[in-house]
Amino acid sequence: MADKDVLGRAGEERAARYYESLGFAVLARNWRAPGGELDLVVVSARELVVVEVKTRRSEAFGHPFEAVGEVKKARLWRLAMAWIAAHPASAQGRRLRIDAIGLIGPDPATASLEHLAGIV
């Protein structure tokens, strides 16, 4: 696995632990469908949250959230709809939200974590 992929997986693990600390349960990691992949799908009693995780060692190539533009947001929305169609019971009665987590630092376990809720 390439170094960037290892970094990304570690960032996704940190994001999953963050959501668990907020009381969410992780339903899916790296869920793939035609058109892309969802990093995380988490759920609480009232919300189903699709999470895009961006991990960077530094801001040398820009802030992680800069990689979540309008095209990416539209793709996340389409993938969220595909996930709900494939898992209707998990979504029933819950409000959909799409979030972004940005991690900046050499080690994702101790990196700075920023959370943007409801990006779409």
Rosetta blueprint (number, residue, H / E / L):
1 M L
2 A L
3 D H
4 K H
5 D H
6 V H
7 L H
8 G H
9 R H
10 A H
11 G H
12 E H
13 E H
14 R H
15 A H
16 A H
17 R H
18 Y H
19 Y H
20 E H
21 S H
22 L L
23 G L
24 F L
25 A E
26 V E
27 L E
28 A E
29 R E
30 N E
31 W E
32 R E
33 A E
34 P L
35 G L
36 G E
37 E E
38 L E
39 D E
40 L E
41 V E
42 V E
43 V E
44 S L
45 A L
46 R L
47 E E
48 L E
49 V E
50 V E
51 V E
52 E E
53 V E
54 K E
55 T E
56 R E
57 R L
58 S L
59 E L
60 A L
61 F L
62 G L
63 H L
64 P H
65 F H
66 E H
67 A H
68 V L
69 G L
70 E H
71 V H
72 K H
73 K H
74 A H
75 R H
76 L H
77 W H
78 R H
79 L H
80 A H
81 M H
82 A H
83 W H
84 I H
85 A H
86 A H
87 H L
88 P H
89 A H
90 S H
91 A H
92 Q L
93 G L
94 R L
95 R E
96 L E
97 R E
98 I E
99 D E
100 A E
101 I E
102 G E
103 L E
104 I E
105 G L
106 P L
107 D L
108 P L
109 A L
110 T L
111 A L
112 S E
113 L E
114 E E
115 H E
116 L E
117 A L
118 G L
119 I L
120 V L
